[in-house]
C-alpha cells in the first residue's frame, strides 16, 4: 500500500471586470512581486498605468500606481530582482498575466494542490511542508473533497493509494484537528473509519473509498498545502486574456 501527501496553496491573484482589450490583472495577493524597474512616469489612473505596461510588451510584467502622486512604475519581473513590491493601501498593483498555480500543481477555486509521491511518515511529510511555509492539505467541504477524489482517481489514476492529509488526534484520542485549526466539521470517512486504535492518530485519504486513520510511522505519499507567500515569479507564466479593475 502506498501512502502519499497533498500540498495546498492559495492563489495570489484577484481579478475584476474590465472593458479594455489590454491584458492586465489587479493583484491583491499576500506575496512579493520581485523584479527591476524599467520605467517611472505619471498616469491619470491605475488603468492607464496598467495599459501602459501591457502596451510596453514582454519586458513589462507588472505595474503599480500611486493615486495621490499619479506615479506609475513599470517592472520587469524576476525572482531575484532588486525591487520587491507588496500590497500597500497607497498603491494599486497590476500584473500583465494572472498569477496562478505553478508547474505540477492542480488548481481548484482559489487553491493549488501538489501531489508528492515520495513515501514518508506523516510527521516527515508535515515537516516537509512546514519547511517552505506550507501544511498538509486541509479539506473543509464536500466540493473540495470531490475535486481531490476526481484528481487522484481520474486524472492521476491513483485511486487505491493513500495520501496523508493535515488532520490528527495526537493530543486527544478521537478528537481530530486540522493543521490550520479550522473547524473539523466536514468528514468523508471510509467504512469502519476512523480507527480508534491508540496508535492510529494520523489522517489519510484513499480516493476510491474515503478517509482513513493510520499509524504515524506508516510510509505514504502526501498532499501538500501552501499559503501563498514569498517571492512571486512573474516570468514563465502562461499568458492568457485577463481582466483588470
N, C-alpha and C positions, 0 to 999 in steps of 0.2 A: 504494500500500500504506500503510495506516495503522498506526501503532505506538502502543500505549497502555501505561499502567502500573498496577500493582496496589499497594494500600496495605493493610497488615495491622495489626490491633490485638488485644491480649489483653483479654478481658472482665474487668471488675472484680469480678464477683460470685461467691460460692460459697454454695451452699445445702445444708442438711442436713434430714433428715426431722423432721417435727413433726406432732402430732395435733391442734393447735389450729386453729380455723377462722379465726383472725385472720391478717391479712396482714403478714408481716414476713420479712426475709431477712437471714441472718448475712452481714456484709460482711467479706471478707478481702483486699480488693484493695490495690494499691500507691498508688492515687490519693488525692487530698484531697477530703473532703466539706466543702463550704462552705455557710454559712447563718447564721441568727440563732437564739440560744437562746430558746425560748418558755416553758420551764418547767424547774425543777430540783427533784427530790423524792427520797424514799427508796423503794426497792422491795426485795422479798425475793429477787428473782432477775432475771437478764437477760431471761428470757422474759416475766416480769411487766412489766418496763420496756418491752420491745418491744410488748407487748399494749396498754399504756397509750398509747403513741404511735399504734397502729393505731386505738384507740377515740377518740382525740382528733379524728380527722377529717383533712380535706385540709390543715390547717395544719401537721401534723407529718409530716415526710418521713424523719426518721431519729432514732434514739435510741442512747445509749451507756450502759453500765452498769459501775460500778466495784465489783468483788466485795468488796474489803476494807471499804469505807465504805458499801456499799449505795446509793451515789449513782446516780441515774437522771437523765440530761439529755435533753431533747427539743429537736429542732432543726427549724426551717423552712428548707428548702434554697433557696439562691440562689447563683449563681456568683460574685457579688461580696459575699457575706456577710462580717460582721465576725468570724466564728468559723470556724476550719478544723480539722477532725478528720483524723487519720491513724491507721493501725493502731498499737496500742501493747499490749504484753502485759498491762498492768493494766486495760485497758478492752475490753469487748465491744461492737462496733458492729452495729446492725441498721438496715436501711432498709425503708421501707414499700412499696417497689417494687423489682423487680430492676434492677440497673444493667446495661444491655446496649448493643447497637450503636445508634448514633445514626441520624438520617435519612440515607438514601442508602447506608448500609453494609449488608453482607450477612454474616450470622452463620454460622459453621461451628465446631462444638465450642466451644472457649473462645476463638475468634478472630473478628475482624471484618475485612472486606475492603471496600476502596473502589476503584472503577474510575475513573481520571482520563482523560478522553478528549481532553485538550489535547495535541496532538503536541509532543514536545520531545526533546532528546538524552538519552541515558542519564545523563550527568553532571548535567544540569539537573534531571532527574527525581529523581536521588539527593539533590541539594541541596534540592529542594522538600520531600522527606520529612524530611531532617535538620533543616530549619528549625523543624519542630514536634515534634522528638524522635522521628521515625519513620524507617523504612527501607523500601526496595523489598521486595516480597514475597519471602519465603524459603519454598521448598516442599521439605519433607523426607521426604514419604512418598507412596505411591500414592493413598491415600484423600483427602488434601488436594489433590493434583493433579486427581483425578477430580471433586472438588467444584468447583474453579475452572473446569475444562473445561465442566462442565454449566452453571455460572453464565453463562459467556461464550457458550457455544453456544446453549443453550435458553432461558435467562431473558432475556439481553440481545441475542441474535441477532447476535453479533459474531464468528462462527466464523472468518472469513477475516482478521481483523485480527491484528496482532502487538502484544504487550504487554511492555514492559520488566519484568523481574523482577531480584531482587537478587544476581546472580552475575556474575563477570567473571574473566578470566585476564590482566589487565593486567600483573601482576608477573612471572608465569612462564607463558610461552606454553604452552597446552594443559593447565594446571593451574587449574581453576576453583575459586573460593572464594565462599562466601556472605558477604553484608554482615555478618551476625551472627557469623561464624566458626564456625557449626555445621558438622559434618562433611558434606562434599559426596559423599554416598554414593548417594542416590536420584537417578535421572535419568529424563527422559521425552523424549529427543531425537526429532526428526523424522527421516525417512530422510535419509541422507548428512550428518547433523549429528553433532558440531559442525564448523563450517567451520574449517579450520586456517590460513586466510589471516591474515597478521600483524596486520591492522587490525581483524579481526573478534573483538573482545575482550569484547563485552557480550552478556548473555543476555536473550532474549525468548522468549515463548511464543505460538504460534498455536494456538488451541483446536482447530481442525479436524485438526491432524496432529502437534503436539508442540513441543518447544523448539528454538529457533534461536539461533545467534550472529550478530551483526550489527555493522556499523561503529558506533563510539561516537558519531559525528556524525550518524547517521541520526535522522530525526524519527519518534517513536512516542508513543502513549499509554502509560499505565503502571498498575501495580497497587501500591498503597501498603501499607505495613506499619508499624503503630504500637504501641509499648509503652504500656500504659495508665498515664499519668502526668498530673500537673497537676490542676486543679480539676475535680471531678466535679459536674455539674449534675444535681440530683435532680428538677428541675422539668420539666414537659412530657414525662415518660416515659409510655409506655403501661402502664396499670395492669393487673396480672394476678394471679391467685392465686399465692401464694408459699409457701415452706417455710422455717421457721426452724431454730433449733438443736435 
